Amino acid sequence: MDHKEFEDILDQVVLILNTDITTKSVFSNAKEFENRVREVISTLVAPKGISVSFNPHPHVFPDIAVEQFGVEVKFTLNNTWRSVANSIIESTRHADVLYIYIVFGKMGGTPEVKWAKYDDSVVHVRTTHVPRFEVEINPKRSLFQQMGVSYAEFSNLSIKEKMEYIRQYARSRLEPGERLWWLEESSQSEHSLPLEVKLYTSLSSDEKRKLRAEAAILSPKVVGPSRSRNKYDDAVLYMLTYHGIVCHQARDLFSAGSVALRGDEKRGGIYIQRALQDIESEMYAAAMRLEDALFVEYWGQTYPPDQRIAIWLQMADLYAKDWVPSQVLFQDQG
């Protein structure tokens, strides 16, 4: 069976299902709809000597295999042609299927069933615990067109190679001040966002110092003048997206008296300078150990660990207005 024959079958499937909707009743759930799609396809391909399994593996992708062709069945009770689909990893893909189509049942609004090619329908990646495709019938532009790679090529990549495309795509959609909450270079990355969310104020003193040091290293703009807009955004977002730590008051990190006066209770001077001097050793340790992906995300590129302090000082000097960080910080690291 070639593409033309299979697409003719899908035309018949859609016609029959739309007739079901208008002459009987709309489908009430996804399982009922998938069973009907499977039943109709089986009936139509039987004269060709082709059988369709009615007991596939529950997680197989796509849902229905017809020799080298596959059908992923999508269903919604809402008035939308968009739906979350399979994982980008496709670890449970049917070994015999080369070409995939979608049969989509939309029961909201005016109920209707349509089919489309899968690679034309993928429009987005939703980054949940596992990145998953989102599909839409007849979109203006597919995800693969946006990424500059075909679905067939993408499917044959390793997970590390796939994630390079996905991260590049995700970054292209970020609004000013937004950050990715995931930076994994592979599905085996050691980092994952904690399920629990903690308040910064509930942490121990040592935990606060460690996190402040990491945030300061990744965001040298914290040294800027007190009236600088968004100076603490990256520091706060880092704690939230990478550690699940919520900090209600950004000034608690660097400019509050509780941190600025910790090393010397005498008031006066530049509080951000005093706060950073107090955690210099923790900042140095953070520069040495934090993963490359974080520096790419926050600095735009990474550097060897032994160069990071010098680079940080260069950037900090550009942000600071009433003091010069390189003249007072890390003087013993020269």
N, C-alpha and C positions, 0 to 999 in steps of 0.2 A: 504494500500500500504506500502510495506517495503522498506528498503534502496536499495536493489538490483533492485527492480522494478523502483524506482525513478531514480536511476543512469542510468538504461537502457534508460529511457526516455530522460535524459540529453544527452546521447550518440546520440540519434536520433535528438535532438534539434541542437546539434553542426553539425551533418552531413548535416541537411537541410540548416542551415545558411551558412555553408561553400560552399554548392552548389549554394545558392543565390549569393554569392560573385563571384564565378567563371563563372556562367552562365548569371547573370544579371549585377549588378554593386555593388560596395562597398557601405556601408552605409555612409551617409554624416554627421549624427549628432546623439547624444545620444538618443534623443527622438524617432527618427525613429527606431533605433536599439532596444530599449527597447520594443517598440510596436510590433516589429516583433517577439522578443523572447516571449512575452506574448501570441501573436497569435498562435505561433507554439506549445507552452506548452498547451494552452487551447485545441487545436485540438487533441493533443496526449492523454490528460487525459479524454476527453469527453466520450469515450467509457467505461470508468470505472465509469461513473456517477459523475465525479468531475467537478466542475465549477471553473473558474478563474475570479476574478474581473478585469474589465477593467477600473474601476473608483476608485482606492484605494486612501487613504489619500496621498496627495503629499509628505509628509515627513515620511511615514511609512517605517520601516526597518524590513525585506528586501523588495525589490520592489514587488516581486510576491509571494503570499502564495498559497501553494497547500497542503491542510490539514496540517499535522504536519511538512511539508517540506517548505523551503523558498528559493528563488533565488534572490540574489543581482546582478543586472546587471551593469557591468562596460564597459566603451567604451572610446576609444582614437583614435585620428587621427594620433598619433605619433607611432614610431616603438618601443614600450615598452609594457611589460606585467605588469607594475606597475602603481598603481593609489591610490589617497587618497580615503578613504572610510568613514564609518559612525563614529559618536562620540562614544567614549568609554563608555559614560553614557548610551546609548541605551534607552533613555527615550521614544522613539516612536516605540519600537519593537512590532511587531505583537504578540498578546497574544497567538495565537494558534501555532505559529511556534517554533519547538524544534530543528530542524536541518537545517543548512543554507549552501547553496552552492553559487558559483559564476559562472556566465556565462559572459565571457570577450570577447569583440570584439575589436581586434587590427587592425586598418585600415592602419597604417603606415608600411613601409617596404613591406613585403609580407603579405597581409591581411589574417587574420585567426581568427577563433573563437574557444575558449577552455572553458572547465568547470573544476572546482576544488572545494574541500571542503573549506568552509570559514575559519575554524579554522586552516587548514594547510597553508592558503594563507596569513594570517596576519603576516607582517614582521617587522613593526615599528610603533611608535606613533609619529605623527607630532603635536607639541605643538603650535597650533595657539591660537585664543581666546578660543577655546574649544579643548582639546586634541582629535585627530582623528586618527583612525587606517590607516595604509597604507597596501595595499594588493599587492601581486605579484603572478603570476601563477608559480607553481613549484619552490618555493624558496629552498635554501639549508637547511634553518632552520627557523621555525616559531617563532614569537614573544613569544608565550606561552611556547614553549620549552625553550627559553632563560630565561623566567621569572620563570620557574618551576611550572607552574600552567596550568590546562587545560582551554580551552575557556569556557566550560560549567561551571566550578567552578568560573572563573573570572566574567562571566555574572551575577552570582547570588550574587556577593559581593556588599556591599554598595559603594557609590562613594568614601567615605573616605578610605575604604579598597583597592579599585581599585587604587587610587592615590598613596598609599604606594608602590604598585608594580611598577607603572609607574615612580615614582621618583627614585626608586632603579635602574630601567632599564636605565633611562636617565643619572643618575650619572655614571653608568658603561661605558657610551660611551663618557664621557667628555675627551677632550685632556688637557694636562697641561696648566694651566692658564685660562681655560674656567669655566664658572659658569652657573647654571640654571638661566633663567630669570623669572621663576615661582616657587613659593614655597608653593602654596595653599594646605592646608590640606583637603579642601572640596570645592565643587562647590559654597559654600556660603561665601568663604573667603572674608574679607573686602578689601584685597589688589588686585589691578590689575595694570598692567603697563599702565601709561598714554598714550593716543593716541598722544599727542603732545610731541615733543622733545625740550628741552631747553638747552641753552648754560650755563655752570657754570658761566661764566663772566657776564651773564645778571641777575643773582640773586641778591637779596638784601643782605646786610651784615649779617642780622640775619639768613637768609636762608642758606648762605654759612657756617656760624658757626655751625648751627645745622647739616648740612650734613657732614661737616668735622669731627665733633664729632662722628657721627654714623659710618662713614667709618673708623675712627681711632680705635674705640672700636672693630669693627669686624675684623680689620686687624692690629694686633700689630706689624707686620713686618715693618710698616712704620717707626719704630724707628731705623731701621738698618742704617749702614754707607751709605754715599752719593753715593758710587760707587756700592752698592748692586744691582744686577740685579733683576728686577721685584718687587722691594719693594713696589711700588705703584699700582701694577696690581689689587689686590683685592679691594682696595679703589676705583679705577676708575670704575671697573666693577660693584661694588655695586651701585654706583650712576647711572650708565647707565641702568643696568638691573632692578633695583628696583624702581628708580625714573624717568628714562628717561632723565637724566642729562648728557650732554656731556662735558667732561673736556679735552680741547686740551693739556694743559700743566700740567702734574701731579705735578710738583713742585709748582704750584699755590696753591695746597692744604695745604702744610705743610712747605716747605723749602724756599719759596720765601720771600724776605724781607717784602713784603706787609702783610704777616701773621705773620712771625717770630718776627717782630719788632713792632707789633701793641701795645703790652702792655708796651714796653720800646724801644724808638727809638735808644738807644745806640747800635752801631754795635758791633759784636763779639759774642763769645760763640757758642753754638750748636743750630743752628736754629730750628731743629725739636723739641728739648727740649723746647725752648721758645714758639714755636707755640702751642704745646700741653698744656703747662702751662696756656696759654691764654684761652684755651677752656676746662679746667678741669671740670667746673661745667656742661657744656653741655655734656661732655663725661660721667660724672656720671649719668646724667639724661637719656642718651641713654642706658646705661647699665641696668638701672632699667626698661625701658619701651619696648625695642625692643623684638619682639616675639621670642619664642624658636627656631622656624624653621630657623631663620637667624643664630643663634649660631651653630646649627647643621651643616648648610651649610658651614660656614666660620671657625668655631673652631673644627668641627668634633663631637661635642656633646654640650649639653646645661648644664647650671648650674643655681641654684636659683639666682635671681637677686642680693641678698645681698652678693653673693660670686664672682660675675663677675669681680669686680674691682681687687680683690686679684689674681684671675686667670689671668687676663689681665697683671698685673704687672709681674707675674711669666714668662709668655710667652715673654713679652717685654724685660725682663732682658736677655733672651737667644738670642734675635735678636740684641740688642744694643751692640756695641763694644767699643766705647770711652766714654760711660757714663752709669750710672745704673738707669734706670727709677724708680725702687722702692725706691730709695733714695731721689728722688726729686719730684715725682708726687704723688698726692693724700695723702699727709702727714696728712691731717686732717680727713682722712677716716679710719684710722687704728683702 
